[in-house]
Amino acid sequence: MKRLINISVDNKPYSVEEGQPIMQALDSLGFHIPRLCYHPKLSIEGACRVCIVEVEGIDNYVTSCIYPVTEGMKIRTNTHQIRRARRDIVELMLDNHPEDCHICEREGNCELQRLANSVGIRKRHFEGEKKSYEKDFSSSSIIRDPNKCLLCGRCVRLCREIQGVAAIDYTHRGFHSVVMTAYDIPLRDSVCTACGQCINVCPTAALVEKSYTQELFEELSHEKKLKVVQFAPAVRATIGEAFGLEPGRDLEKELVAALRRLGFDVVFDTQFGADLTIMEESAELLERLTNGGVLPMITSCSSAWVKYLEQFYPEIIPHVSTCKSPMGMLGAIIKAYYAKKRGVKPEDILSVAVMPCTAKKSEAEREELKVNGTRTVDIVVTTREIAWMIKSAGIDLLNIKGEEFDHPLGFSSGAATVFGVTGGVMEAALRTAYEVYVGETLVDIEFSDLRGFEGIREASVEMGDKDVRVAVAHGLGNAHNLLEIVKKDPLRYQFIEIMACAGGCIGGGGQPYAGSNYISLDEKLLAKRANVLYGLDRGKTIRRSHENPDIQRLYKEFLGRPVGPLSHKLLHTHYKEKFPRGVILRERPREGVRE
């Protein structure tokens, strides 16, 4: 513990730890100073000046997120002058902001709105020229609206420091300052991986997911189509937050019922696709381990990670599993196996996926994932989007009577459930790979060494005569650090899981915005979401993918065997370098990437 020093806050004495910023010290005392550019998981920017306070002996206002406390410091947080100064700062932001709150994506959940209210703004005192930029609709996943940007820099810092991508940055100066891609190229053509983490830290609607809700409402009214939906493991663990619930509630059955009332004919579980992924991925791993294949094998379920790989580490592509993601596998099975079983043409099926991830929108349209030239998932909506649709349709999710998934693609094992948490794909694959290779039942199926929110975790698993060394990374900055280890020591690991987002899918770019008691990237929030999935896993009778009877039936009736000819056609894919190895992509600075 650091040495305590004495300070005065609004004429009252307190003791705080030496050396910490004023803001942090005041937080510990119960004083919440207004803030905007500050985020505890990112470097200190000091750009917005909303967090100013008065310090005796200093003529100018002090930026509390940066300035450290010192012995005997006398701080004033709530004088008339400081309140007026903060109000003026926020009013100047409002003056340069679009006046469209009532039709804005973040209406009611906007930090600028809350900030304006907290500093007491009741009317606009300033009028002047507003910046004017074109919106960027080019990406399948993200919309960028520079007109709503407050230049807080959170997105810039997150993309550079946490994800290590640096797809966006400040350009120009003064009134013409703006956050944009390199050379202002469309977001779709930039190095953006569509992970959506920038959306989660943006205080306004300068960055939002590209919504397909209106298209989906229209398709749901199409009477001649069979409307099929699947939703990912993490969605059931988080959707309640969009309806005001504290994190940590499972609404799986309620969501199934709500989707039927929304107009879907069939509700399947992406967790079935996860079980299917494990069958294929574990078989692929064992084939590589026993037949001298390329090692380490790296998982490919995270679509933002795959785009990052193709852009920045194309030489690693041979190491990546050829398995499609659970969404991609289930989409293919719906339009092949299930269509045949129902006697429906694939083109007469509307295949929809509810995902915690914005990058899944881009994944769904990838040419490499099409079967016979046709998309297997027609529309992807995020957790936030489906929550809005349920509210818009007048469906009471919190009080609805829960219902079960449809069969045969709605039953899943506990292994599939933990897919939604970082380390879960690895854990699920090892449960099956161990028992298939060793021929014995794995007694302790929970791999605690793979759980937690450290950036990179390592473990060693004894599988009969093999000692399989594995590693897990979440967040693309950590992926970079792990891949650099692999490049230096190729024999260090045999199996690697990489997820693009903090905590895995539970922290995806399409998840509900963090409530007032939490922040994005907060380990406490991620842990509550993760515990939902771990609890569901423990509550399952079947906790291993290869024991799922519907998976066994699918192979017996249709696929034949894992990594067989039909499996390769429907469930596997390939990746290739997406950009030339130029200076911009291969030699950008990496100093900011955090573990």
C-alpha positions as CSV (number, residue, x, y, z in Angstrom):
1,M,0.0,0.0,0.0
2,K,1.3,3.5,-0.9
3,R,1.9,6.1,1.8
4,L,-1.2,8.1,2.8
5,I,-1.1,11.9,2.5
6,N,-3.5,14.5,3.8
7,I,-5.6,16.6,1.4
8,S,-8.6,18.9,1.7
9,V,-11.7,18.5,-0.6
10,D,-14.3,21.2,-0.4
11,N,-12.9,22.4,3.0
12,K,-13.0,18.9,4.6
13,P,-9.9,16.9,5.5
14,Y,-9.2,13.4,4.0
15,S,-6.4,10.9,3.7
16,V,-5.6,9.3,0.3
17,E,-2.8,7.3,-1.3
18,E,0.1,9.4,-2.5
19,G,0.8,9.9,-6.3
20,Q,-2.6,8.9,-7.7
21,P,-4.5,11.3,-10.0
22,I,-6.9,13.7,-8.3
23,M,-9.9,12.0,-10.1
24,Q,-8.9,8.6,-8.8
25,A,-8.4,9.9,-5.3
26,L,-11.7,11.7,-5.3
27,D,-13.5,8.6,-6.6
28,S,-12.2,6.7,-3.6
29,L,-13.7,9.3,-1.3
30,G,-17.1,9.3,-3.0
31,F,-16.7,12.4,-5.1
32,H,-17.6,11.7,-8.8
33,I,-16.1,14.3,-11.0
34,P,-17.7,14.6,-14.5
35,R,-15.6,13.1,-17.2
36,L,-15.7,12.1,-20.9
37,C,-12.5,11.2,-22.5
38,Y,-11.3,9.2,-19.5
39,H,-11.6,5.4,-19.5
40,P,-9.8,3.4,-16.8
41,K,-8.7,0.7,-19.3
42,L,-7.1,3.2,-21.6
43,S,-4.2,5.6,-21.5
44,I,-4.9,9.1,-20.1
45,E,-5.7,11.6,-22.8
46,G,-6.7,14.7,-20.9
47,A,-8.5,16.0,-24.1
48,C,-12.0,16.9,-23.0
49,R,-11.3,19.1,-19.9
50,V,-14.7,18.2,-18.4
51,C,-13.0,16.8,-15.3
52,I,-11.4,20.1,-14.2
53,V,-11.2,21.1,-10.5
54,E,-9.8,24.1,-8.6
55,V,-6.6,23.6,-6.7
56,E,-5.5,26.3,-4.3
57,G,-2.2,28.0,-5.4
58,I,-2.7,27.1,-9.1
59,D,-4.2,29.9,-11.2
60,N,-5.7,27.7,-14.0
61,Y,-8.2,24.9,-13.6
62,V,-6.5,21.5,-13.1
63,T,-7.4,18.5,-15.2
64,S,-8.1,15.9,-12.5
65,C,-7.6,12.8,-14.6
66,I,-3.9,13.7,-15.0
67,Y,-2.8,15.9,-12.1
68,P,-1.5,13.9,-9.1
69,V,-2.5,14.6,-5.5
70,T,0.2,16.0,-3.2
71,E,0.5,16.5,0.6
72,G,-1.6,19.4,1.8
73,M,-3.4,19.9,-1.5
74,K,-6.6,21.9,-1.2
75,I,-9.2,20.9,-3.9
76,R,-12.5,22.5,-4.7
77,T,-14.9,20.5,-6.9
78,N,-18.2,22.3,-6.8
79,T,-17.8,26.0,-6.7
80,H,-20.0,28.3,-8.8
81,Q,-17.0,29.1,-11.0
82,I,-16.0,25.5,-11.7
83,R,-19.6,24.4,-12.4
84,R,-20.0,27.2,-14.9
85,A,-16.7,26.4,-16.5
86,R,-17.7,22.7,-16.9
87,R,-21.0,23.7,-18.2
88,D,-19.4,26.0,-20.8
89,I,-17.1,23.2,-22.0
90,V,-20.0,20.8,-22.5
91,E,-22.1,23.5,-24.1
92,L,-19.4,24.1,-26.7
93,M,-19.5,20.3,-27.4
94,L,-23.3,20.5,-27.9
95,D,-23.0,23.5,-30.1
96,N,-20.9,21.4,-32.6
97,H,-23.2,18.4,-32.2
98,P,-26.2,17.4,-34.4
99,E,-29.5,18.2,-32.8
100,D,-31.2,14.9,-33.6
101,C,-31.3,13.2,-30.2
102,H,-34.9,12.0,-30.6
103,I,-33.9,9.9,-33.6
104,C,-30.4,9.0,-32.6
105,E,-29.3,5.4,-32.1
106,R,-28.0,6.3,-28.6
107,E,-31.1,8.2,-27.4
108,G,-31.5,7.5,-23.7
109,N,-28.1,5.8,-23.5
110,C,-25.8,8.6,-24.5
111,E,-22.9,9.8,-22.3
112,L,-23.2,13.3,-23.7
113,Q,-26.8,13.5,-22.8
114,R,-26.1,12.4,-19.2
115,L,-23.1,14.8,-19.0
116,A,-25.2,17.7,-20.2
117,N,-27.8,16.9,-17.6
118,S,-25.3,16.5,-14.8
119,V,-23.7,19.9,-15.4
120,G,-27.1,21.6,-15.5
121,I,-27.5,22.5,-19.2
122,R,-31.1,23.6,-19.8
123,K,-30.6,25.6,-23.0
124,R,-28.0,26.3,-25.6
125,H,-26.1,29.6,-25.1
126,F,-23.7,29.2,-28.1
127,E,-24.4,29.0,-31.8
128,G,-21.9,28.7,-34.6
129,E,-20.7,26.7,-37.6
130,K,-21.1,23.0,-37.2
131,K,-18.7,20.4,-38.7
132,S,-20.1,18.5,-41.6
133,Y,-18.9,15.1,-42.8
134,E,-20.3,12.3,-44.8
135,K,-21.3,9.2,-42.9
136,D,-19.3,6.0,-43.8
137,F,-21.8,3.2,-44.5
138,S,-19.2,1.1,-46.4
139,S,-18.7,-1.5,-43.7
140,S,-21.1,-4.4,-43.3
141,S,-20.7,-4.1,-39.6
142,I,-20.0,-0.6,-38.4
143,I,-21.3,2.9,-39.3
144,R,-19.0,5.9,-38.7
145,D,-20.6,9.3,-38.2
146,P,-17.8,12.0,-37.7
147,N,-20.5,14.6,-37.0
148,K,-21.3,13.0,-33.7
149,C,-17.7,12.6,-32.7
150,L,-16.6,14.5,-29.6
151,L,-12.8,13.9,-30.2
152,C,-12.6,12.1,-26.9
153,G,-10.2,9.7,-28.5
154,R,-11.5,6.6,-26.7
155,C,-11.9,4.7,-30.0
156,V,-8.5,5.7,-31.2
157,R,-6.8,4.6,-28.0
158,L,-8.7,1.3,-27.8
159,C,-8.0,0.4,-31.4
160,R,-4.3,1.1,-30.9
161,E,-3.7,0.1,-27.3
162,I,-6.0,-2.8,-26.7
163,Q,-6.6,-4.2,-30.2
164,G,-3.3,-3.2,-31.7
165,V,-4.9,-2.4,-35.1
166,A,-4.7,1.4,-35.3
167,A,-7.4,1.5,-37.9
168,I,-8.4,5.1,-37.0
169,D,-6.7,8.2,-35.7
170,Y,-6.9,12.0,-35.4
171,T,-6.3,14.0,-38.5
172,H,-6.1,17.8,-39.2
173,R,-6.2,20.5,-36.5
174,G,-8.5,22.9,-34.7
175,F,-12.1,23.1,-35.9
176,H,-11.2,20.6,-38.7
177,S,-9.9,17.9,-36.4
178,V,-11.6,14.6,-37.1
179,V,-11.1,10.9,-36.3
180,M,-10.9,8.9,-39.5
181,T,-9.1,6.0,-41.3
182,A,-5.8,6.4,-43.0
183,Y,-6.2,8.7,-46.1
184,D,-10.0,8.7,-45.2
185,I,-10.5,5.5,-47.1
186,P,-13.8,3.7,-46.5
187,L,-13.9,1.7,-43.3
188,R,-14.6,-1.5,-45.3
189,D,-11.3,-1.0,-47.2
190,S,-9.3,-0.1,-44.1
191,V,-7.5,-2.5,-41.7
192,C,-10.5,-2.3,-39.4
193,T,-11.4,-5.9,-38.2
194,A,-15.0,-5.0,-37.5
195,C,-14.7,-6.2,-33.9
196,G,-16.9,-3.3,-32.7
197,Q,-15.0,-2.6,-29.5
198,C,-14.8,1.1,-30.6
199,I,-18.6,1.1,-30.5
200,N,-18.6,0.0,-26.8
201,V,-16.3,2.8,-25.7
202,C,-17.8,5.6,-27.9
203,P,-19.8,8.0,-25.7
204,T,-22.2,9.0,-28.5
205,A,-23.4,7.5,-31.8
206,A,-20.2,8.4,-33.7
207,L,-19.7,4.6,-34.1
208,V,-22.6,2.2,-34.1
209,E,-23.3,-1.2,-35.6
210,K,-24.9,-1.3,-39.0
211,S,-28.4,-2.2,-38.2
212,Y,-30.4,-4.8,-40.2
213,T,-33.5,-4.6,-38.0
214,Q,-35.8,-3.1,-40.6
215,E,-34.7,-5.6,-43.3
216,L,-35.4,-8.4,-40.8
217,F,-38.9,-7.1,-39.8
218,E,-39.7,-7.0,-43.6
219,E,-38.4,-10.5,-44.1
220,L,-40.4,-11.8,-41.1
221,S,-43.6,-10.8,-42.9
222,H,-42.7,-12.9,-45.9
223,E,-45.3,-15.7,-45.6
224,K,-43.8,-18.1,-48.1
225,K,-40.4,-18.4,-46.4
226,L,-39.4,-20.7,-43.6
227,K,-38.0,-18.3,-41.0
228,V,-35.2,-19.9,-39.0
229,V,-33.1,-18.2,-36.3
230,Q,-30.1,-19.2,-34.1
231,F,-28.5,-17.3,-31.2
232,A,-25.1,-17.6,-29.7
233,P,-24.2,-18.7,-26.2
234,A,-23.2,-15.3,-25.0
235,V,-26.5,-13.7,-26.1
236,R,-28.6,-15.5,-23.4
237,A,-26.1,-14.3,-20.7
238,T,-26.4,-10.6,-21.6
239,I,-29.7,-9.7,-23.3
240,G,-31.3,-9.1,-19.9
241,E,-29.0,-6.1,-19.4
242,A,-30.7,-4.4,-22.4
243,F,-33.9,-4.7,-20.4
244,G,-32.5,-3.1,-17.2
245,L,-31.5,-6.3,-15.4
246,E,-28.2,-6.6,-13.5
247,P,-25.6,-8.6,-15.3
248,G,-25.6,-12.3,-14.6
249,R,-29.1,-13.4,-15.6
250,D,-29.8,-16.3,-18.0
251,L,-32.7,-15.6,-20.3
252,E,-32.2,-18.5,-22.7
253,K,-35.8,-19.9,-22.6
254,E,-37.4,-16.5,-22.5
255,L,-35.5,-15.4,-25.6
256,V,-36.6,-18.6,-27.4
257,A,-40.2,-17.7,-26.6
258,A,-39.7,-14.0,-27.6
259,L,-38.2,-15.0,-31.0
260,R,-41.2,-17.1,-31.8
261,R,-43.5,-14.3,-31.0
262,L,-41.4,-12.0,-33.2
263,G,-42.3,-14.2,-36.1
264,F,-39.7,-17.0,-36.4
265,D,-41.0,-20.4,-37.3
266,V,-38.0,-22.3,-36.0
267,V,-35.5,-21.4,-33.2
268,F,-32.2,-23.3,-33.2
269,D,-29.2,-22.9,-30.9
270,T,-25.8,-21.8,-32.1
271,Q,-24.5,-24.0,-29.3
272,F,-25.4,-27.0,-31.5
273,G,-23.1,-25.4,-34.1
274,A,-20.5,-25.1,-31.4
275,D,-20.8,-28.9,-30.6
276,L,-20.4,-29.5,-34.4
277,T,-17.4,-27.2,-34.5
278,I,-15.8,-29.2,-31.6
279,M,-16.3,-32.5,-33.5
280,E,-14.6,-31.1,-36.5
281,E,-11.9,-29.1,-34.7
282,S,-10.9,-31.8,-32.3
283,A,-10.6,-34.3,-35.2
284,E,-8.5,-31.8,-37.1
285,L,-6.3,-31.2,-34.1
286,L,-5.8,-35.0,-33.5
287,E,-5.0,-35.4,-37.2
288,R,-2.3,-32.8,-37.0
289,L,-0.9,-34.2,-33.8
290,T,-0.7,-37.7,-35.1
291,N,0.1,-37.2,-38.8
292,G,2.7,-34.4,-38.6
293,G,0.4,-31.5,-39.6
294,V,1.1,-27.8,-39.1
295,L,1.4,-26.9,-35.4
296,P,0.4,-25.1,-33.4
297,M,-3.2,-25.2,-34.7
298,I,-5.0,-22.0,-34.0
299,T,-8.8,-21.6,-33.6
300,S,-10.8,-19.7,-36.2
301,C,-14.2,-19.1,-34.6
302,S,-13.6,-15.3,-34.1
303,S,-14.3,-13.5,-37.4
304,A,-12.5,-10.3,-36.3
305,W,-9.4,-12.4,-35.4
306,V,-9.5,-14.0,-38.8
307,K,-9.5,-10.7,-40.6
308,Y,-6.7,-9.5,-38.4
309,L,-4.7,-12.7,-39.3
310,E,-5.3,-12.2,-43.0
311,Q,-4.0,-8.6,-42.9
312,F,-1.2,-8.7,-40.4
313,Y,0.0,-12.4,-40.1
314,P,-0.7,-14.1,-43.5
315,E,2.3,-16.3,-42.9
316,I,0.4,-17.8,-39.9
317,I,-2.6,-18.9,-42.1
318,P,-1.4,-22.5,-42.5
319,H,-1.6,-22.8,-38.7
320,V,-5.3,-21.8,-38.5
321,S,-8.1,-24.4,-38.3
322,T,-10.1,-24.7,-41.5
323,C,-13.3,-25.1,-39.4
324,K,-16.0,-22.5,-39.9
325,S,-17.4,-20.8,-36.8
326,P,-20.4,-22.3,-35.0
327,M,-22.7,-19.7,-36.7
328,G,-21.2,-20.7,-40.1
329,M,-21.5,-24.4,-39.5
330,L,-25.1,-24.2,-38.3
331,G,-26.1,-21.9,-41.1
332,A,-24.7,-24.5,-43.6
333,I,-26.5,-27.4,-41.9
334,I,-29.8,-25.5,-41.8
335,K,-29.7,-24.9,-45.6
336,A,-28.5,-28.4,-46.4
337,Y,-29.5,-31.1,-43.9
338,Y,-32.5,-29.3,-42.3
339,A,-33.8,-28.0,-45.6
340,K,-33.7,-31.6,-47.0
341,K,-35.4,-32.9,-43.8
342,R,-38.2,-30.4,-44.1
343,G,-38.5,-30.7,-47.9
344,V,-37.8,-27.0,-48.4
345,K,-35.6,-25.4,-50.9
346,P,-32.6,-23.7,-49.4
347,E,-33.5,-20.4,-51.1
348,D,-36.9,-20.6,-49.4
349,I,-35.3,-20.5,-45.9
350,L,-34.6,-17.2,-44.2
351,S,-31.5,-18.0,-42.0
352,V,-30.9,-15.4,-39.3
353,A,-28.3,-15.3,-36.6
354,V,-28.3,-13.3,-33.3
355,M,-24.7,-12.7,-32.3
356,P,-22.8,-10.7,-29.6
357,C,-20.4,-9.7,-32.3
358,T,-20.5,-7.0,-35.0
359,A,-17.9,-8.8,-37.1
360,K,-20.3,-11.7,-37.7
361,K,-22.1,-9.4,-40.1
362,S,-19.0,-9.2,-42.2
363,E,-18.4,-12.9,-41.8
364,A,-21.8,-13.9,-43.1
365,E,-21.1,-12.3,-46.5
366,R,-17.6,-13.7,-47.0
367,E,-17.2,-15.5,-50.3
368,E,-15.1,-18.3,-48.6
369,L,-18.1,-19.3,-46.4
370,K,-20.7,-19.6,-49.1
371,V,-21.9,-23.0,-50.1
372,N,-22.6,-23.4,-53.9
373,G,-22.2,-19.7,-54.2
374,T,-25.0,-19.0,-51.7
375,R,-24.9,-17.4,-48.2
376,T,-25.8,-19.8,-45.5
377,V,-26.7,-17.0,-43.0
378,D,-28.8,-14.3,-44.6
379,I,-29.0,-11.7,-41.8
380,V,-27.0,-11.2,-38.7
381,V,-28.3,-8.9,-35.9
382,T,-26.5,-8.2,-32.6
383,T,-27.7,-8.6,-29.0
384,R,-28.5,-4.9,-29.0
385,E,-30.5,-5.1,-32.2
386,I,-32.6,-8.1,-31.2
387,A,-33.3,-6.4,-27.9
388,W,-34.6,-3.3,-29.7
389,M,-36.7,-5.5,-32.0
390,I,-38.3,-7.3,-29.1
391,K,-39.1,-4.0,-27.4
392,S,-40.4,-2.5,-30.6
393,A,-42.7,-5.5,-31.2
394,G,-44.2,-5.0,-27.7
395,I,-42.9,-8.4,-26.4
396,D,-42.4,-8.5,-22.6
397,L,-39.2,-10.5,-22.4
398,L,-38.8,-10.4,-18.6
399,N,-42.3,-11.8,-17.9
400,I,-42.7,-14.2,-20.8
401,K,-43.0,-17.9,-20.2
402,G,-39.9,-19.6,-21.3
403,E,-39.9,-22.2,-24.1
404,E,-37.5,-24.8,-25.5
405,F,-35.4,-24.8,-28.7
406,D,-36.6,-26.7,-31.7
407,H,-35.1,-30.0,-32.8
408,P,-33.0,-31.5,-34.3
409,L,-30.6,-28.6,-34.1
410,G,-31.5,-27.1,-30.8
411,F,-29.9,-29.5,-28.3
412,S,-26.4,-28.9,-27.1
413,S,-23.8,-29.9,-24.5
414,G,-22.2,-27.9,-21.7
415,A,-19.0,-27.8,-23.7
416,A,-20.8,-25.7,-26.4
417,T,-22.1,-23.2,-23.7
418,V,-18.6,-22.2,-22.6
419,F,-17.7,-21.2,-26.2
420,G,-19.0,-17.8,-25.2
421,V,-16.1,-17.1,-22.8
422,T,-12.4,-16.8,-23.5
423,G,-10.8,-20.2,-23.1
424,G,-14.1,-21.9,-23.7
425,V,-13.3,-23.1,-27.3
426,M,-10.1,-24.6,-26.1
427,E,-11.7,-26.2,-23.1
428,A,-14.5,-27.7,-25.1
429,A,-12.1,-29.1,-27.8
430,L,-9.9,-30.7,-25.1
431,R,-12.8,-32.4,-23.5
432,T,-13.5,-34.2,-26.7
433,A,-10.0,-34.6,-28.1
434,Y,-8.8,-36.2,-24.9
435,E,-11.5,-38.8,-24.7
436,V,-11.3,-39.6,-28.4
437,Y,-7.5,-40.0,-28.4
438,V,-7.0,-41.6,-25.0
439,G,-10.2,-43.7,-25.1
440,E,-10.9,-42.9,-21.4
441,T,-13.5,-40.7,-19.7
442,L,-12.0,-37.4,-18.6
443,V,-12.9,-37.0,-14.9
444,D,-12.1,-33.3,-14.4
445,I,-13.5,-31.6,-17.4
446,E,-13.2,-28.0,-16.2
447,F,-9.8,-26.6,-17.2
448,S,-9.3,-23.9,-14.6
449,D,-5.9,-22.9,-16.0
450,L,-7.7,-21.7,-19.1
451,R,-10.3,-19.6,-17.3
452,G,-9.8,-16.0,-16.2
453,F,-9.2,-12.7,-17.9
454,E,-5.4,-12.4,-18.1
455,G,-4.4,-11.4,-21.6
456,I,-2.5,-14.6,-22.3
457,R,-2.8,-17.9,-20.4
458,E,-0.9,-21.1,-20.9
459,A,-1.4,-24.7,-19.8
460,S,-0.2,-28.2,-20.4
461,V,-2.6,-31.2,-20.9
462,E,-1.5,-34.8,-20.7
463,M,-3.3,-36.8,-23.4
464,G,-2.0,-40.4,-23.0
465,D,1.5,-40.4,-24.5
466,K,1.3,-36.8,-25.6
467,D,1.9,-33.6,-23.5
468,V,-0.2,-31.0,-25.4
469,R,0.9,-27.4,-24.6
470,V,-1.9,-24.9,-25.2
471,A,-2.3,-21.1,-24.9
472,V,-5.3,-18.7,-24.9
473,A,-5.4,-15.0,-25.8
474,H,-8.3,-12.6,-25.9
475,G,-8.1,-9.1,-27.4
476,L,-6.2,-8.6,-30.6
477,G,-3.3,-6.8,-28.9
478,N,-2.7,-10.0,-26.9
479,A,-3.1,-12.0,-30.1
480,H,-0.2,-10.0,-31.5
481,N,1.9,-10.7,-28.4
482,L,1.1,-14.4,-28.5
483,L,1.9,-14.7,-32.2
484,E,5.2,-13.1,-31.8
485,I,6.0,-15.8,-29.2
486,V,5.0,-18.4,-31.8
487,K,7.2,-16.9,-34.4
488,K,10.2,-17.0,-32.1
489,D,9.5,-20.4,-30.7
490,P,7.3,-22.4,-33.1
491,L,7.5,-25.6,-30.9
492,R,6.2,-24.0,-27.7
493,Y,2.5,-24.8,-28.3
494,Q,0.4,-27.3,-30.1
495,F,-3.0,-25.7,-29.8
496,I,-4.0,-22.0,-29.5
497,E,-7.3,-20.2,-29.0
498,I,-7.6,-16.5,-30.0
499,M,-10.7,-14.4,-29.4
500,A,-10.8,-10.8,-30.7
501,C,-12.7,-9.3,-27.9
502,A,-12.0,-8.9,-24.1
503,G,-13.4,-11.9,-22.3
504,G,-14.4,-13.5,-25.6
505,C,-17.9,-13.3,-27.0
506,I,-19.3,-12.1,-23.6
507,G,-17.5,-8.8,-24.3
508,G,-18.4,-8.7,-28.0
509,G,-18.9,-5.4,-29.9
510,G,-22.6,-6.1,-30.3
511,Q,-23.4,-6.7,-26.6
512,P,-25.6,-4.3,-24.5
513,Y,-23.9,-1.1,-23.5
514,A,-22.5,-1.3,-20.0
515,G,-24.9,0.0,-17.4
516,S,-24.3,2.9,-15.0
517,N,-22.6,0.7,-12.5
518,Y,-20.1,-0.8,-15.0
519,I,-17.8,0.2,-17.8
520,S,-16.9,-1.6,-21.0
521,L,-13.9,-4.0,-20.6
522,D,-14.6,-4.2,-16.9
523,E,-13.5,-7.6,-15.5
524,K,-16.4,-7.5,-12.9
525,L,-18.9,-7.2,-15.7
526,L,-17.2,-9.9,-17.8
527,A,-17.0,-12.2,-14.8
528,K,-20.8,-11.9,-14.1
529,R,-21.6,-12.7,-17.7
530,A,-19.1,-15.6,-17.8
531,N,-20.6,-17.1,-14.6
532,V,-23.9,-17.5,-16.4
533,L,-22.3,-19.7,-19.0
534,Y,-20.2,-21.7,-16.6
535,G,-23.4,-22.3,-14.5
536,L,-25.3,-23.5,-17.6
537,D,-22.5,-25.9,-18.4
538,R,-22.5,-27.4,-14.9
539,G,-26.3,-27.8,-15.1
540,K,-26.1,-29.8,-18.3
541,T,-26.5,-33.6,-18.2
542,I,-24.3,-33.9,-21.2
543,R,-21.1,-31.8,-21.0
544,R,-19.1,-33.2,-23.9
545,S,-19.8,-32.4,-27.6
546,H,-19.2,-35.9,-28.8
547,E,-21.9,-37.2,-26.4
548,N,-24.7,-35.0,-27.9
549,P,-27.1,-37.5,-29.4
550,D,-28.3,-35.1,-32.1
551,I,-24.7,-34.5,-33.2
552,Q,-24.2,-38.3,-33.4
553,R,-27.4,-38.6,-35.4
554,L,-26.3,-35.8,-37.8
555,Y,-23.1,-37.7,-38.6
556,K,-24.9,-41.0,-39.0
557,E,-27.7,-39.7,-41.2
558,F,-25.9,-37.1,-43.2
559,L,-22.3,-36.0,-42.7
560,G,-20.6,-39.4,-42.3
561,R,-17.6,-38.6,-40.2
562,P,-15.7,-35.6,-38.9
563,V,-13.3,-34.0,-41.5
564,G,-14.9,-36.3,-44.1
565,P,-15.7,-35.2,-47.7
566,L,-19.2,-33.7,-46.9
567,S,-17.9,-32.1,-43.8
568,H,-15.2,-30.4,-45.7
569,K,-17.6,-29.1,-48.3
570,L,-20.1,-27.7,-45.8
571,L,-18.2,-27.1,-42.5
572,H,-14.7,-26.1,-43.6
573,T,-13.2,-23.2,-45.4
574,H,-9.9,-21.5,-46.3
575,Y,-8.3,-18.1,-45.7
576,K,-5.9,-16.0,-47.7
577,E,-3.9,-12.8,-47.4
578,K,-6.3,-9.9,-47.9
579,F,-3.8,-7.1,-48.3
580,P,-0.4,-6.7,-49.8
581,R,2.4,-6.7,-47.3
582,G,3.0,-2.9,-47.5
583,V,4.7,-0.6,-45.1
584,I,1.4,0.7,-43.6
585,L,0.3,-2.8,-42.6
586,R,3.5,-4.5,-41.7
587,E,5.6,-1.8,-40.0
588,R,3.2,0.3,-38.0
589,P,4.4,1.0,-34.4
590,R,3.4,-1.6,-31.8
591,E,4.6,0.2,-28.6
592,G,1.1,1.0,-27.5
593,V,-0.2,-2.6,-27.4
594,R,-1.0,-3.6,-23.9
595,E,-1.0,-7.1,-22.3
